[in-house]
């Protein structure tokens, strides 16, 4: 049995994403070419990234977008259907645009098309996650709790963007993680912003067993801290391609974890393989064995 390498976060689009400055379109075929780029991983030459969770371009999901929820996800739906062995459908939800039709569409995408992850972006979509203070948290609960409730109903993990003030601070995940212990939540980008937000993300994950961390943008020494703090079981490889390049992000994880100290932490190849894909495969209910 070979444990697959699975990328937790990628984006594809037929058109340019000028809203957040990612520029040119990025087609499914271009993503797959990146997944198949020549590389050596844990001593295995020619090792591809077996699968990737794909989301629409974030610029298509902002309030000023003229696209409906279904139109925002149409290209992802088509691409997942065309490349079912390589691409795993992911759903970006703008909480301010939640409605019964959006809820029904999500159920169809999950039950009929096999979509397996939700993604919320507090910074881009401009809201705070719920907190305890009623005067400040009640409106956020009304807006966001339906998303966490559908995640619980459909057994979907939620990827939560973190990395900027004021909306996307990792500590804000703490309250909602406690309110929905049955929902698996993934703190994207290991919190980013250097040590400060990374430490925040690990404090939250340390308090809640339903919280995982994803590795894109992470600094090597904080990847080591993540494994020491919460163990390898809740660390998930992600590239955030585009704009980041998958091989560079994968090597960042492998070198930080497997090199000997003081550069790395001498993590075993088996534990590293779990981080590169085994953990996410289990989280998404995928077949672990990689097809040869």
C-alpha positions in Angstrom: 0.0 0.0 0.0 1.4 3.4 -1.0 0.0 6.4 0.8 -1.1 9.1 -1.7 0.2 12.7 -1.7 -2.9 15.0 -1.6 -2.8 18.8 -1.9 -5.4 20.3 0.5 -5.8 23.7 -1.3 -5.6 24.7 -5.0 -7.6 26.9 -7.3 -8.6 26.7 -10.9 -10.4 29.2 -13.2 -11.2 29.8 -16.9 -10.7 33.5 -16.5 -8.2 35.9 -14.9 -8.6 36.5 -11.2 -7.9 40.3 -11.1 -9.7 40.9 -7.8 -7.0 39.6 -5.6 -4.2 40.0 -8.1 -3.5 36.4 -9.1 -3.6 37.4 -12.7 -4.0 34.9 -15.6 -6.5 32.1 -15.8 -5.3 28.8 -14.4 -6.9 25.8 -16.0 -7.4 22.3 -14.6 -4.8 21.0 -17.1 -2.3 23.5 -15.9 -2.8 22.4 -12.3 -2.5 18.7 -13.2 0.8 19.6 -15.0 2.0 21.1 -11.8 0.9 18.0 -9.8 2.8 15.8 -12.3 6.0 17.9 -12.4 9.2 15.8 -12.0 10.3 15.6 -8.4 11.8 13.3 -5.8 9.9 12.8 -2.6 11.2 10.8 0.4 13.7 9.2 -2.0 11.2 8.2 -4.6 12.0 9.7 -8.0 9.3 10.8 -10.4 6.8 11.2 -7.6 3.6 13.0 -8.6 1.1 14.6 -6.3 -1.8 12.2 -6.7 -4.8 14.4 -6.0 -5.7 17.9 -5.1 -8.7 19.6 -3.6 -9.7 22.3 -6.1 -11.7 25.5 -5.4 -12.8 28.2 -7.7 -10.8 31.4 -8.0 -11.5 33.5 -4.9 -12.0 36.6 -7.0 -15.2 35.0 -8.4 -16.7 34.8 -5.0 -16.5 38.4 -3.8 -19.7 40.5 -3.2 -19.1 42.5 -6.4 -19.0 39.3 -8.5 -21.9 39.1 -11.0 -21.7 35.2 -10.9 -24.3 33.1 -9.1 -23.1 30.5 -6.7 -23.6 27.8 -9.3 -21.7 29.8 -11.9 -18.8 30.4 -9.5 -18.4 26.6 -9.2 -19.3 25.5 -12.7 -15.7 25.1 -14.0 -14.7 23.2 -10.8 -17.7 20.9 -11.3 -16.8 20.3 -14.9 -13.1 19.7 -14.1 -13.8 17.3 -11.2 -16.1 15.3 -13.5 -13.4 15.2 -16.3 -10.6 14.3 -13.9 -12.2 12.3 -11.1 -9.0 10.4 -10.2 -7.0 13.6 -9.8 -9.3 16.5 -8.6 -11.5 16.6 -5.5 -14.2 19.2 -5.5 -14.1 22.0 -3.0 -16.7 24.7 -2.3 -16.0 28.3 -1.5 -18.9 29.8 0.5 -19.5 33.5 0.9 -21.4 33.6 4.1 -23.2 36.9 3.3 -24.8 35.3 0.3 -26.1 32.2 2.1 -29.6 31.2 1.0 -31.8 28.1 0.7 -30.9 27.7 -3.0 -27.2 27.8 -2.1 -27.8 25.2 0.6 -29.6 23.0 -1.9 -26.8 23.4 -4.4 -24.2 22.4 -1.8 -26.1 19.3 -1.0 -26.3 18.3 -4.7 -22.6 19.0 -5.2 -21.7 16.8 -2.2 -24.2 13.9 -2.8 -24.2 13.8 -6.6 -20.8 15.1 -7.6 -18.6 14.0 -4.6 -17.5 17.4 -3.4 -15.7 16.9 -0.1 -14.6 20.2 1.5 -16.0 23.7 2.3 -13.8 26.8 2.4 -14.6 30.1 4.1 -12.5 33.3 3.8 -13.2 35.9 6.5 -10.7 38.3 5.2 -11.8 38.4 1.6 -15.5 38.3 2.5 -15.2 40.7 5.4 -16.6 39.2 8.6 -15.5 38.0 12.0 -16.0 34.5 13.2 -18.4 34.2 16.1 -17.2 35.1 19.6 -18.9 34.8 23.0 -19.9 38.4 23.6 -23.6 38.5 22.6 -23.6 42.0 21.3 -20.7 41.3 19.0 -21.2 37.6 18.3 -24.9 37.2 17.7 -24.9 38.6 14.1 -21.9 36.5 13.2 -23.6 33.4 14.6 -26.8 34.0 12.5 -24.6 34.5 9.4 -22.1 31.6 9.8 -23.8 28.9 11.9 -25.8 27.6 8.9 -22.5 26.9 7.2 -21.2 24.9 10.1 -24.5 23.2 10.5 -24.4 22.0 6.9 -20.8 20.8 7.4 -22.0 18.8 10.3 -24.9 17.4 8.4 -22.9 16.4 5.4 -19.7 15.4 7.4 -17.5 17.9 5.5 -14.4 19.6 6.9 -14.2 23.4 6.7 -11.0 25.1 5.6 -10.8 28.5 7.3 -8.5 31.1 5.8 -6.2 32.8 8.3 -3.4 35.2 8.1 -4.5 38.9 8.3 -6.0 41.3 10.7 -8.7 42.1 11.5 -10.9 39.3 10.3 -8.6 36.3 9.7 -6.8 35.9 13.0 -6.4 32.3 14.0 -7.5 32.8 17.6 -11.0 33.6 16.3 -11.4 29.9 15.3 -11.4 28.9 19.0 -15.0 29.7 19.9 -16.6 28.1 16.8 -14.4 25.0 17.2 -15.8 24.6 20.6 -19.4 25.3 19.5 -19.2 22.6 16.7 -16.9 19.8 18.1 -18.3 17.4 15.5 -17.1 19.5 12.6 -13.5 19.1 11.4 -11.9 22.5 10.9 -8.7 23.2 9.1 -6.7 26.4 9.9 -5.3 27.4 6.5 -1.7 28.5 6.0 -0.7 27.5 9.5 -2.0 30.9 10.6 0.8 32.6 8.6 2.3 36.0 9.5 5.4 34.5 11.0 5.5 33.0 14.5 2.8 35.1 16.1 -0.2 33.8 14.1 1.3 30.3 13.8 1.5 30.0 17.6 -2.1 31.2 17.8 -3.2 28.5 15.4 -1.4 25.8 17.4 -2.9 27.1 20.7 -6.3 26.7 19.1 -5.5 23.2 17.7 -4.1 22.2 21.0 -7.4 23.0 22.7 -9.7 21.3 20.1 -9.1 17.9 18.7 -11.4 18.7 15.7 -8.9 21.4 14.5 -6.2 20.6 11.9 -3.6 22.9 10.4 -2.6 23.2 6.7 1.0 23.9 5.6 1.0 26.4 2.7 3.0 29.6 3.4 4.4 28.1 6.6 7.9 28.7 7.8 10.0 25.6 8.2 10.7 26.0 11.9 7.0 26.5 12.6 6.2 23.3 10.7 8.5 21.6 13.2 6.7 23.4 16.1 3.3 22.2 14.7 4.3 18.6 14.8 5.8 18.9 18.3 2.7 20.7 19.5 -0.2 18.7 18.1 1.5 15.7 16.6 1.7 14.7 12.9 -1.9 13.4 12.8 -3.5 16.8 12.4 -1.0 18.5 10.0 -2.1 18.5 6.3 0.0 19.3 3.3 -1.3 22.1 1.0 0.3 24.2 -1.7 -2.2 27.0 -2.3 -1.4 26.7 -6.0 -1.7 29.3 -7.5 0.1 31.5 -6.6 2.4 29.1 -4.8 4.2 26.2 -6.7 3.4 22.7 -5.4 6.9 21.3 -5.6 8.4 24.1 -3.6 5.7 23.8 -0.9 6.1 20.1 -0.8 9.9 20.3 -0.4 9.4 22.9 2.3 7.5 20.4 4.3 9.7 17.4 3.6 13.0 19.1 4.4 11.7 20.8 7.6 10.3 17.5 9.0 12.8 14.9 7.8 16.2 16.6 7.8 18.3 16.1 11.0 18.4 18.8 13.6 19.1 21.7 13.8 17.7 22.1 10.2 14.8 19.6 10.6 13.4 17.3 13.3 14.2 13.8 11.8 10.5 12.9 11.5 10.0 9.4 10.2 9.1 8.8 6.6 5.9 7.1 7.6 4.7 10.1 9.7 5.8 12.5 6.9 3.8 10.5 4.4 0.7 10.8 6.6 1.2 14.6 6.6 1.6 14.7 2.8 -1.6 12.8 2.2 -2.6 10.1 4.5 -4.2 12.4 7.1 -6.3 14.2 4.5 -7.3 10.9 2.8 -8.8 9.7 6.1 -10.4 13.1 6.8 -12.1 13.0 3.4 -13.0 9.4 3.5 -10.8 8.5 0.5 -9.2 5.2 -0.4 -5.7 5.3 1.1 -3.9 3.1 -1.4 -2.5 5.0 -4.4 -3.2 3.5 -7.8 0.0 2.5 -9.5 
